[in-house]
Amino acid sequence: MTAETRGLTFLRWAFAMLALMGCTLIFQAASAAEAKIKRIEPLIGEGHLTMDLDVNLKLSPIVIDAAERGVPLYFTLDVKITAPRWWWWDRQIVETLLTRRLSYNTLTQQWRVATGDLFLPVGSLQEGVAVLEKVRGWPVAPLDRFEPNTQYEGAVRIRLDTSHLARPLQLDARNRGAWSLTSPWTPFDFSVRKGEATQ
């Protein structure tokens, strides 16, 4: 084996090791992130189906670093509700979402959690995540969409919604597993008793 051949072999080996180390770091960053729906409580009242949810969110170090540098993070809750039909595919009754934003103003050094135009100041990133982990009284659908005494099935998930990021960050997020944060769809069921749908 000539010196040139040995040099090429070493370079190939070095590039392979660097690629492997890069993949390992990306995997570790991604595996540190986790999203999970812990509790779902459908509630009937005031003419609406509302939902209380408890969520577990664990952000990756890359996402935390971005947030602390002032990049707003958007978290979207998706819910789907269907009515089972034995003779055909399930009939979809509801498909809706709720997006909330966690942001840090580097000038004022203030954290905020916002839903639409409403915002809540919080003291830290951890407090902001704690607010995001609890959803109370989310109006999902009017009760007139549901038949009394019928069993409905639904599923909920939460995800870090990278579609709201600035375009350069969107392109970067597609290539970095650390930005991939989506919970599994978590099922639930409920029914509306006769009389509740007309309240």
N, CA, C and O of each residue as an XYZ file, in Angstrom:
796
protein
N       0.843     -1.196      0.000
C       0.000      0.000      0.000
C       0.881      1.250      0.000
O       1.748      1.401      0.861
N       0.667      2.116     -0.935
C       1.488      3.318     -1.045
C       1.054      4.346     -0.009
O      -0.010      4.240      0.603
N       1.913      5.342      0.165
C       1.604      6.414      1.122
C       0.343      7.165      0.709
O      -0.451      7.565      1.560
N       0.158      7.357     -0.602
C      -1.036      8.053     -1.105
C      -2.300      7.263     -0.811
O      -3.320      7.831     -0.420
N      -2.229      5.947     -0.999
C      -3.391      5.093     -0.721
C      -3.726      5.108      0.757
O      -4.892      5.182      1.144
N      -2.670      5.035      1.593
C      -2.890      5.087      3.041
C      -3.529      6.408      3.450
O      -4.400      6.445      4.319
N      -3.082      7.503      2.810
C      -3.644      8.817      3.123
C      -5.114      8.904      2.758
O      -5.909      9.453      3.522
N      -5.496      8.359      1.581
C      -6.902      8.366      1.161
C      -7.751      7.514      2.093
O      -8.873      7.889      2.435
N      -7.217      6.365      2.503
C      -7.941      5.484      3.428
C      -8.184      6.186      4.761
O      -9.270      6.092      5.333
N      -7.169      6.886      5.247
C      -7.313      7.609      6.513
C      -8.366      8.706      6.400
O      -9.182      8.892      7.303
N      -8.338      9.444      5.265
C      -9.316     10.508      5.075
C     -10.745      9.967      5.043
O     -11.654     10.553      5.631
N     -10.932      8.841      4.348
C     -12.268      8.223      4.309
C     -12.712      7.831      5.707
O     -13.858      8.059      6.094
N     -11.799      7.241      6.457
C     -12.111      6.821      7.829
C     -12.468      8.032      8.692
O     -13.423      7.992      9.467
N     -11.682      9.118      8.546
C     -11.925     10.326      9.346
C     -13.289     10.931      9.022
O     -14.026     11.316      9.929
N     -13.632     11.018      7.723
C     -14.935     11.556      7.330
C     -16.071     10.681      7.855
O     -17.094     11.193      8.309
N     -15.891      9.370      7.793
C     -16.921      8.453      8.300
C     -17.134      8.645      9.795
O     -18.271      8.640     10.268
N     -16.037      8.814     10.547
C     -16.149      9.021     11.994
C     -16.833     10.349     12.312
O     -17.652     10.427     13.227
N     -16.492     11.401     11.548
C     -17.137     12.703     11.768
C     -18.633     12.633     11.487
O     -19.438     13.196     12.229
N     -18.999     11.943     10.418
C     -20.417     11.790     10.091
C     -21.144     11.026     11.180
O     -22.263     11.379     11.553
N     -20.508      9.975     11.692
C     -21.115      9.174     12.762
C     -21.286     10.000     14.024
O     -22.324      9.922     14.682
N     -20.268     10.796     14.371
C     -20.363     11.650     15.562
C     -21.465     12.684     15.398
O     -22.200     12.970     16.343
N     -21.582     13.254     14.181
C     -22.645     14.227     13.939
C     -24.021     13.621     14.097
O     -24.905     14.227     14.703
N     -24.212     12.413     13.551
C     -25.507     11.715     13.680
C     -25.803     11.406     15.137
O     -26.948     11.507     15.576
N     -24.773     11.027     15.891
C     -24.960     10.701     17.311
C     -25.399     11.933     18.090
O     -26.302     11.859     18.923
N     -24.750     13.082     17.811
C     -25.120     14.313     18.508
C     -26.549     14.733     18.188
O     -27.290     15.153     19.077
N     -26.934     14.619     16.920
C     -28.309     14.968     16.525
C     -29.307     14.046     17.211
O     -30.350     14.493     17.690
N     -28.980     12.748     17.256
C     -29.878     11.788     17.897
C     -30.026     12.103     19.384
O     -31.130     12.058     19.926
N     -28.898     12.426     20.046
C     -28.964     12.735     21.471
C     -29.796     13.982     21.720
O     -30.578     14.037     22.670
N     -29.623     14.992     20.854
C     -30.402     16.223     21.016
C     -31.883     15.958     20.818
O     -32.721     16.488     21.547
N     -32.203     15.130     19.823
C     -33.606     14.829     19.543
C     -34.216     13.983     20.643
O     -35.365     14.189     21.032
N     -33.434     13.017     21.149
C     -33.980     12.113     22.158
C     -34.217     12.830     23.480
O     -34.991     12.351     24.310
N     -33.559     13.978     23.691
C     -33.775     14.736     24.921
C     -35.135     15.414     24.918
O     -35.642     15.775     25.980
N     -35.739     15.598     23.745
C     -37.031     16.266     23.636
C     -38.155     15.242     23.731
O     -38.045     14.127     23.223
N     -39.249     15.647     24.398
C     -40.375     14.732     24.556
C     -41.665     15.518     24.727
O     -41.692     16.556     25.389
N     -42.720     15.020     24.130
C     -44.051     15.604     24.303
C     -45.037     14.477     24.547
O     -45.003     13.450     23.869
N     -45.911     14.673     25.515
C     -46.867     13.617     25.867
C     -48.139     14.235     26.441
O     -48.078     15.160     27.251
N     -49.286     13.720     26.018
C     -50.570     14.102     26.608
C     -50.794     13.234     27.846
O     -50.863     12.009     27.739
N     -50.908     13.858     29.016
C     -51.044     13.090     30.260
C     -52.502     12.910     30.687
O     -52.866     11.864     31.224
N     -53.331     13.919     30.452
C     -54.736     13.847     30.898
C     -55.623     14.587     29.921
O     -55.286     15.678     29.461
N     -56.773     13.981     29.604
C     -57.787     14.608     28.742
C     -59.120     14.543     29.473
O     -59.547     13.469     29.895
N     -59.772     15.674     29.622
C     -61.095     15.699     30.259
C     -62.061     16.518     29.406
O     -62.049     17.747     29.461
N     -62.907     15.833     28.607
C     -63.947     16.562     27.866
C     -65.035     17.028     28.843
O     -65.454     16.269     29.717
N     -65.485     18.269     28.692
C     -66.480     18.842     29.591
C     -67.628     19.429     28.782
O     -67.418     20.029     27.727
N     -68.839     19.250     29.286
C     -70.045     19.759     28.632
C     -70.593     20.912     29.456
O     -70.804     20.774     30.661
N     -70.827     22.054     28.808
C     -71.402     23.168     29.552
C     -71.515     24.419     28.709
O     -70.700     24.668     27.821
N     -72.548     25.209     29.004
C     -72.784     26.492     28.338
C     -72.801     26.359     26.819
O     -72.286     27.210     26.095
N     -73.413     25.259     26.353
C     -73.598     25.080     24.923
C     -72.369     24.672     24.144
O     -72.384     24.684     22.913
N     -71.294     24.308     24.847
C     -70.061     23.940     24.172
C     -69.441     22.676     24.776
O     -69.619     22.364     25.954
N     -68.713     21.972     23.924
C     -67.784     20.965     24.405
C     -66.459     21.674     24.648
O     -65.883     22.250     23.725
N     -65.975     21.635     25.878
C     -64.672     22.211     26.191
C     -63.743     21.099     26.659
O     -64.190     19.990     26.951
N     -62.456     21.397     26.729
C     -61.498     20.383     27.131
C     -60.498     20.947     28.117
O     -60.012     22.067     27.961
N     -60.197     20.156     29.134
C     -59.071     20.398     30.027
C     -58.000     19.366     29.698
O     -58.289     18.175     29.585
N     -56.768     19.828     29.546
C     -55.671     18.933     29.183
C     -54.472     19.190     30.075
O     -54.194     20.327     30.456
N     -53.765     18.117     30.401
C     -52.451     18.209     31.032
C     -51.445     17.565     30.089
O     -51.652     16.458     29.592
N     -50.350     18.284     29.855
C     -49.353     17.877     28.866
C     -47.987     17.840     29.525
O     -47.729     18.588     30.468
N     -47.119     16.983     29.040
C     -45.732     16.970     29.483
C     -44.851     17.407     28.310
O     -44.887     16.789     27.246
N     -44.066     18.461     28.497
C     -43.177     18.969     27.457
C     -41.742     19.003     27.965
O     -41.461     19.557     29.027
N     -40.852     18.412     27.204
C     -39.426     18.479     27.499
C     -38.724     18.947     26.231
O     -38.706     18.239     25.224
N     -38.146     20.145     26.288
C     -37.533     20.745     25.121
C     -36.072     20.331     24.989
O     -35.389     20.096     25.987
N     -35.608     20.246     23.764
C     -34.207     19.915     23.515
C     -33.325     21.121     23.821
O     -33.809     22.252     23.788
N     -32.053     20.909     24.115
C     -31.148     22.042     24.384
C     -31.084     23.036     23.229
O     -30.963     24.237     23.468
N     -31.161     22.570     21.983
C     -31.106     23.474     20.830
C     -32.327     24.388     20.814
O     -32.197     25.580     20.536
N     -33.513     23.847     21.109
C     -34.740     24.657     21.132
C     -34.705     25.638     22.299
O     -35.114     26.789     22.151
N     -34.221     25.195     23.453
C     -34.103     26.083     24.615
C     -33.168     27.249     24.303
O     -33.468     28.400     24.621
N     -32.036     26.941     23.682
C     -31.068     27.986     23.319
C     -31.693     28.999     22.362
O     -31.489     30.204     22.508
N     -32.457     28.507     21.378
C     -33.114     29.399     20.425
C     -34.118     30.303     21.138
O     -34.182     31.502     20.863
N     -34.902     29.728     22.056
C     -35.900     30.520     22.795
C     -35.216     31.608     23.624
O     -35.688     32.744     23.670
N     -34.117     31.264     24.269
C     -33.411     32.241     25.101
C     -32.758     33.340     24.275
O     -32.421     34.399     24.804
N     -32.579     33.093     22.980
C     -32.039     34.113     22.079
C     -33.155     34.952     21.438
O     -32.880     35.834     20.624
N     -34.406     34.677     21.806
C     -35.517     35.489     21.323
C     -36.333     34.881     20.209
O     -37.197     35.555     19.649
N     -36.084     33.606     19.860
C     -36.890     32.954     18.817
C     -38.202     32.484     19.451
O     -38.166     31.665     20.369
N     -39.367     32.979     18.988
C     -40.646     32.535     19.564
C     -40.927     31.083     19.198
O     -40.679     30.654     18.072
N     -41.446     30.336     20.165
C     -41.806     28.935     19.956
C     -43.318     28.816     19.926
O     -44.010     29.343     20.797
N     -43.823     28.121     18.921
C     -45.267     27.938     18.758
C     -45.611     26.473     19.029
O     -45.010     25.561     18.462
N     -46.588     26.273     19.905
C     -47.049     24.931     20.233
C     -48.511     24.810     19.831
O     -49.344     25.620     20.237
N     -48.815     23.807     19.042
C     -50.172     23.634     18.523
C     -50.770     22.340     19.054
O     -50.162     21.272     18.976
N     -51.978     22.466     19.596
C     -52.779     21.310     19.996
C     -53.764     21.007     18.882
O     -54.488     21.894     18.429
N     -53.794     19.765     18.443
C     -54.749     19.315     17.426
C     -55.743     18.360     18.072
O     -55.360     17.505     18.871
N     -57.017     18.504     17.728
C     -58.027     17.559     18.202
C     -58.907     17.133     17.032
O     -59.293     17.946     16.192
N     -59.214     15.841     16.999
C     -60.145     15.283     16.018
C     -61.195     14.478     16.776
O     -60.877     13.741     17.709
N     -62.455     14.630     16.358
C     -63.550     13.876     16.974
C     -64.374     13.241     15.864
O     -64.742     13.898     14.891
N     -64.655     11.958     16.025
C     -65.428     11.226     15.023
C     -66.583     10.482     15.683
O     -66.573     10.213     16.884
N     -67.577     10.159     14.861
C     -68.683      9.297     15.276
C     -68.506      7.957     14.559
O     -68.539      7.913     13.329
N     -68.319      6.862     15.308
C     -68.113      5.562     14.650
C     -69.358      5.125     13.877
O     -70.488      5.323     14.323
N     -69.117      4.521     12.695
C     -70.210      3.956     11.898
C     -69.796      2.549     11.478
O     -68.762      2.366     10.836
N     -70.603      1.561     11.840
C     -70.236      0.172     11.558
C     -70.300     -0.145     10.074
O     -69.639     -1.074      9.610
N     -71.091      0.617      9.323
C     -71.322      0.300      7.917
C     -70.479      1.133      6.965
O     -70.547      0.933      5.752
N     -69.671      2.078      7.494
C     -68.869      2.952      6.639
C     -67.723      3.504      7.476
O     -67.596      3.193      8.660
N     -66.887      4.331      6.839
C     -65.838      4.967      7.625
C     -66.450      5.884      8.673
O     -67.568      6.376      8.525
N     -65.674      6.100      9.750
C     -66.138      6.994     10.815
C     -66.413      8.390     10.262
O     -65.695      8.890      9.396
N     -67.466      9.000     10.783
C     -67.840     10.346     10.334
C     -67.108     11.387     11.186
O     -67.226     11.389     12.412
N     -66.354     12.265     10.530
C     -65.607     13.274     11.273
C     -66.532     14.417     11.672
O     -67.207     15.005     10.826
N     -66.560     14.728     12.969
C     -67.427     15.775     13.511
C     -66.645     17.056     13.743
O     -67.129     18.148     13.443
N     -65.437     16.925     14.276
C     -64.637     18.095     14.647
C     -63.188     17.863     14.235
O     -62.644     16.773     14.408
N     -62.580     18.901     13.693
C     -61.128     18.940     13.492
C     -60.703     20.385     13.717
O     -60.973     21.257     12.891
N     -60.035     20.630     14.846
C     -59.689     22.003     15.194
C     -58.333     22.023     15.876
O     -57.765     20.979     16.196
N     -57.824     23.226     16.094
C     -56.505     23.350     16.722
C     -56.449     24.600     17.587
O     -57.257     25.519     17.454
N     -55.468     24.600     18.475
C     -55.196     25.732     19.356
C     -53.694     25.953     19.345
O     -52.928     25.049     19.679
N     -53.265     27.164     18.959
C     -51.835     27.475     18.914
C     -51.505     28.520     19.974
O     -52.173     29.548     20.087
N     -50.461     28.234     20.746
C     -49.980     29.185     21.753
C     -48.496     29.452     21.531
O     -47.767     28.601     21.021
N     -48.067     30.635     21.918
C     -46.706     31.075     21.639
C     -45.950     31.366     22.936
O     -46.456     32.046     23.828
N     -44.745     30.844     23.018
C     -43.841     31.153     24.126
C     -42.714     32.007     23.553
O     -42.023     31.590     22.623
N     -42.531     33.208     24.112
C     -41.524     34.110     23.543
C     -40.759     34.823     24.648
O     -41.228     34.979     25.775
N     -39.548     35.252     24.266
C     -38.673     35.985     25.186
C     -38.219     37.262     24.503
O     -37.689     37.226     23.393
N     -38.430     38.397     25.172
C     -37.976     39.678     24.654
C     -36.590     39.952     25.222
O     -36.444     40.197     26.419
N     -35.587     39.911     24.376
C     -34.209     40.054     24.861
C     -33.918     41.462     25.374
O     -32.999     41.648     26.171
N     -34.697     42.470     24.921
C     -34.476     43.841     25.391
C     -35.028     44.035     26.799
O     -34.341     44.556     27.677
N     -36.279     43.609     27.009
C     -36.907     43.773     28.325
C     -36.652     42.583     29.246
O     -36.957     42.627     30.438
N     -36.084     41.513     28.673
C     -35.808     40.276     29.422
C     -37.086     39.735     30.068
O     -37.096     39.348     31.236
N     -38.158     39.718     29.277
C     -39.453     39.226     29.740
C     -39.897     38.025     28.921
O     -39.756     38.006     27.699
N     -40.437     37.020     29.608
C     -41.047     35.850     28.959
C     -42.552     36.056     28.904
O     -43.144     36.636     29.814
N     -43.174     35.569     27.813
C     -44.624     35.658     27.661
C     -45.164     34.369     27.055
O     -44.519     33.726     26.227
N     -46.367     34.014     27.492
C     -47.139     32.970     26.824
C     -48.374     33.638     26.244
O     -49.133     34.284     26.967
N     -48.578     33.484     24.935
C     -49.680     34.178     24.264
C     -50.587     33.196     23.548
O     -50.139     32.204     22.974
N     -51.888     33.503     23.600
C     -52.897     32.814     22.789
C     -53.638     33.888     22.014
O     -54.398     34.664     22.593
N     -53.418     33.936     20.701
C     -53.989     35.026     19.924
C     -53.403     36.351     20.382
O     -52.184     36.502     20.452
N     -54.277     37.323     20.698
C     -53.825     38.639     21.154
C     -53.675     38.718     22.671
O     -53.198     39.726     23.192
N     -54.073     37.676     23.378
C     -53.973     37.658     24.835
C     -52.636     37.067     25.253
O     -52.196     36.062     24.694
N     -51.982     37.692     26.241
C     -50.707     37.143     26.681
C     -50.614     37.182     28.205
O     -51.276     37.976     28.874
N     -49.776     36.307     28.719
C     -49.530     36.203     30.159
C     -48.033     36.321     30.396
O     -47.269     35.510     29.874
N     -47.588     37.323     31.179
C     -46.164     37.397     31.490
C     -45.777     36.303     32.486
O     -46.516     36.020     33.428
N     -44.627     35.701     32.269
C     -44.127     34.659     33.173
C     -42.681     34.984     33.521
O     -42.015     35.741     32.816
N     -42.209     34.404     34.614
C     -40.901     34.778     35.142
C     -39.715     34.096     34.487
O     -38.591     34.589     34.581
N     -39.949     32.966     33.821
C     -38.828     32.208     33.272
C     -39.326     31.270     32.180
O     -40.529     31.100     31.983
N     -38.378     30.670     31.482
C     -38.722     29.659     30.480
C     -39.466     28.500     31.121
O     -40.450     28.008     30.568
N     -39.001     28.061     32.287
C     -39.647     26.933     32.975
C     -41.091     27.254     33.341
O     -41.971     26.403     33.211
N     -41.337     28.485     33.802
C     -42.711     28.886     34.125
C     -43.577     28.931     32.865
O     -44.749     28.556     32.890
N     -42.988     29.390     31.776
C     -43.726     29.431     30.516
C     -44.116     28.050     30.042
O     -45.245     27.839     29.600
N     -43.192     27.102     30.129
C     -43.490     25.721     29.736
C     -44.570     25.146     30.651
O     -45.452     24.420     30.192
N     -44.502     25.468     31.947
C     -45.519     24.980     32.897
C     -46.906     25.495     32.524
O     -47.890     24.770     32.666
N     -46.999     26.745     32.047
C     -48.284     27.295     31.597
C     -48.769     26.540     30.356
O     -49.947     26.202     30.248
N     -47.852     26.280     29.425
C     -48.217     25.551     28.207
C     -48.686     24.133     28.512
O     -49.469     23.562     27.752
N     -48.220     23.567     29.603
C     -48.547     22.177     29.928
C     -49.952     22.013     30.491
O     -50.419     20.887     30.667
N     -50.631     23.118     30.776
C     -52.004     23.043     31.297
C     -52.936     23.843     30.393
O     -52.711     25.026     30.137
N     -53.965     23.191     29.923
C     -54.994     23.838     29.106
C     -56.313     23.692     29.849
O     -56.696     22.584     30.225
N     -56.999     24.788     30.059
C     -58.254     24.747     30.797
C     -59.342     25.471     30.008
O     -59.149     26.587     29.526
N     -60.502     24.796     29.890
C     -61.670     25.425     29.278
C     -61.519     25.756     27.805
O     -62.046     26.764     27.334
N     -60.799     24.908     27.073
C     -60.630     25.148     25.634
C     -61.941     24.830     24.921
O     -62.345     23.667     24.902
N     -62.633     25.834     24.324
C     -63.886     25.559     23.609
C     -63.600     24.874     22.270
O     -63.052     25.488     21.355
N     -63.972     23.618     22.168
C     -63.629     22.801     21.000
C     -64.713     22.858     19.934
O     -64.408     22.968     18.747
N     -65.999     22.784     20.354
C     -67.088     22.770     19.373
C     -68.410     23.053     20.071
O     -68.567     22.733     21.250
N     -69.379     23.658     19.347
C     -70.724     23.833     19.921
C     -71.417     22.473     20.043
O     -71.178     21.558     19.256
N     -72.279     22.374     21.053
C     -72.932     21.087     21.326
C     -73.920     20.675     20.250
O     -74.281     19.502     20.161
N     -74.368     21.633     19.421
C     -75.350     21.241     18.408
C     -74.746     20.362     17.305
O     -75.464     19.893     16.422
N     -73.436     20.141     17.357
C     -72.817     19.210     16.404
C     -72.964     17.747     16.835
O     -72.681     16.835     16.057
N     -73.405     17.530     18.073
C     -73.426     16.183     18.620
C     -74.846     15.708     18.895
O     -75.688     16.468     19.374
N     -75.098     14.453     18.590
C     -76.387     13.834     18.874
C     -76.397     13.353     20.324
O     -75.385     12.858     20.820
N     -77.543     13.498     21.009
C     -77.620     13.009     22.391
C     -77.441     11.492     22.455
O     -77.831     10.759     21.546
N     -76.840     11.052     23.557
C     -76.676      9.623     23.869
C     -75.941      8.851     22.764
O     -76.218      7.676     22.521
N     -75.017      9.522     22.114
C     -74.181      8.884     21.099
C     -72.736      8.914     21.564
O     -72.252      9.941     22.038
N     -72.052      7.791     21.429
C     -70.649      7.721     21.841
C     -69.754      8.294     20.735
O     -69.823      7.872     19.580
N     -68.920      9.257     21.112
C     -67.977      9.865     20.175
C     -66.549      9.519     20.585
O     -66.242      9.379     21.769
N     -65.700      9.387     19.596
C     -64.289      9.089     19.843
C     -63.445     10.237     19.316
O     -63.751     10.832     18.283
N     -62.377     10.534     20.044
C     -61.505     11.621     19.623
C     -60.053     11.308     19.921
O     -59.736     10.292     20.539
N     -59.184     12.182     19.480
C     -57.754     12.049     19.748
C     -57.137     13.444     19.775
O     -57.561     14.347     19.054
N     -56.121     13.594     20.630
C     -55.446     14.877     20.811
C     -53.941     14.664     20.709
O     -53.416     13.631     21.125
N     -53.263     15.648     20.155
C     -51.802     15.649     20.187
C     -51.314     17.078     20.368
O     -52.065     18.027     20.142
N     -50.059     17.233     20.774
C     -49.417     18.545     20.837
C     -48.116     18.461     20.047
O     -47.448     17.427     20.035
N     -47.767     19.565     19.387
C     -46.547     19.580     18.568
C     -45.905     20.953     18.604
O     -46.581     21.971     18.753
N     -44.595     20.962     18.467
C     -43.856     22.197     18.252
C     -44.051     22.555     16.787
O     -43.577     21.847     15.898
N     -44.750     23.653     16.541
C     -45.185     24.002     15.189
C     -44.127     24.865     14.505
O     -44.111     26.085     14.664
N     -43.247     24.220     13.745
C     -42.152     24.949     13.098
C     -42.622     25.751     11.885
O     -41.848     26.535     11.336
N     -43.871     25.574     11.455
C     -44.368     26.339     10.298
C     -44.467     27.829     10.603
O     -44.533     28.642      9.681
N     -44.480     28.204     11.899
C     -44.566     29.616     12.274
C     -43.193     30.276     12.406
O     -43.106     31.490     12.590
N     -42.130     29.494     12.315
C     -40.787     30.058     12.441
C     -40.438     30.890     11.212
O     -41.039     30.727     10.151
N     -39.460     31.782     11.366
C     -38.934     32.523     10.221
C     -38.400     31.537      9.189
O     -37.934     30.453      9.538
N     -38.470     31.919      7.919
C     -38.135     30.998      6.827
C     -36.759     30.332      6.978
O     -36.664     29.118      6.799
N     -35.692     31.073      7.300
C     -34.390     30.398      7.455
C     -34.404     29.346      8.558
O     -33.763     28.302      8.437
N     -35.145     29.629      9.644
C     -35.234     28.663     10.738
C     -36.071     27.460     10.341
O     -35.798     26.344     10.784
N     -37.096     27.672      9.506
C     -37.892     26.538      9.015
C     -37.012     25.570      8.242
O     -37.102     24.357      8.432
N     -36.162     26.102      7.370
C     -35.279     25.249      6.581
C     -34.292     24.525      7.480
O     -33.975     23.357      7.256
N     -33.804     25.228      8.502
C     -32.865     24.622      9.432
C     -33.548     23.545     10.262
O     -32.968     22.492     10.525
N     -34.804     23.819     10.678
C     -35.530     22.890     11.544
C     -35.797     21.563     10.856
O     -35.836     20.520     11.509
N     -35.983     21.597      9.515
C     -36.246     20.358      8.788
C     -35.057     19.411      8.847
O     -35.215     18.196      8.732
N     -33.872     19.971      9.026
C     -32.660     19.160      8.998
C     -32.126     18.838     10.382
O     -31.078     18.206     10.511
N     -32.824     19.257     11.399
C     -32.323     19.023     12.750
C     -33.402     18.357     13.588
O     -34.466     18.929     13.830
N     -33.110     17.146     14.023
C     -34.091     16.379     14.779
C     -34.490     17.027     16.083
O     -35.547     16.713     16.631
N     -33.654     17.939     16.600
C     -33.960     18.590     17.870
C     -35.221     19.431     17.799
O     -35.846     19.696     18.826
N     -35.606     19.858     16.596
C     -36.802     20.667     16.425
C     -38.045     19.806     16.231
O     -39.157     20.330     16.161
N     -37.869     18.514     16.144
C     -39.008     17.616     15.945
C     -39.580     17.224     17.299
O     -38.991     16.423     18.024
N     -40.715     17.785     17.629
C     -41.352     17.522     18.920
C     -42.855     17.393     18.706
O     -43.559     18.393     18.565
N     -43.336     16.160     18.683
C     -44.761     15.879     18.483
C     -45.151     14.709     19.361
O     -44.481     13.677     19.363
N     -46.227     14.864     20.102
C     -46.704     13.757     20.936
C     -47.468     12.758     20.067
O     -47.944     13.117     18.990
N     -47.589     11.516     20.520
C     -48.499     10.587     19.839
C     -49.944     11.077     19.988
O     -50.271     11.804     20.926
N     -50.798     10.667     19.049
C     -52.230     10.939     19.193
C     -52.736     10.150     20.401
O     -52.534      8.939     20.488
N     -53.393     10.842     21.330
C     -53.912     10.195     22.545
C     -55.436     10.143     22.463
O     -56.078     11.185     22.326
N     -56.024      8.949     22.543
C     -57.473      8.825     22.341
C     -58.292      9.188     23.584
O     -57.799      9.127     24.711
N     -59.538      9.563     23.355
C     -60.511      9.780     24.425
C     -61.889      9.527     23.849
O     -62.049      9.454     22.631
N     -62.886      9.394     24.709
C     -64.270      9.254     24.238
C     -65.204      9.983     25.192
O     -64.849     10.262     26.337
N     -66.395     10.285     24.710
C     -67.385     10.985     25.524
C     -68.744     10.847     24.855
O     -68.846     10.400     23.712
N     -69.775     11.232     25.575
C     -71.120     11.299     25.007
C     -71.841     12.498     25.623
O     -71.484     12.968     26.703
N     -72.849     12.975     24.922
C     -73.659     14.096     25.395
C     -75.018     13.540     25.796
O     -75.726     12.947     24.981
N     -75.370     13.738     27.062
C     -76.665     13.231     27.520
C     -77.810     14.076     26.956
O     -77.643     15.252     26.637
N     -78.955     13.448     26.848
C     -80.130     14.152     26.343
C     -80.445     15.322     27.263
O     -80.498     15.158     28.482
N     -80.649     16.476     26.698
C     -80.894     17.675     27.479
C     -79.678     18.598     27.544
O     -79.818     19.821     27.574
N     -78.469     17.993     27.566
C     -77.259     18.805     27.622
C     -77.040     19.545     26.302
O     -76.559     20.678     26.301
N     -77.387     18.917     25.191
C     -77.153     19.530     23.882
C     -78.007     20.780     23.665
O     -77.687     21.602     22.806
N     -79.076     20.931     24.425
C     -79.960     22.101     24.246
C     -79.714     23.173     25.294
O     -80.375     24.211     25.290
N     -78.747     22.923     26.211
C     -78.499     23.903     27.261
C     -77.785     25.133     26.702
O     -77.493     26.069     27.446
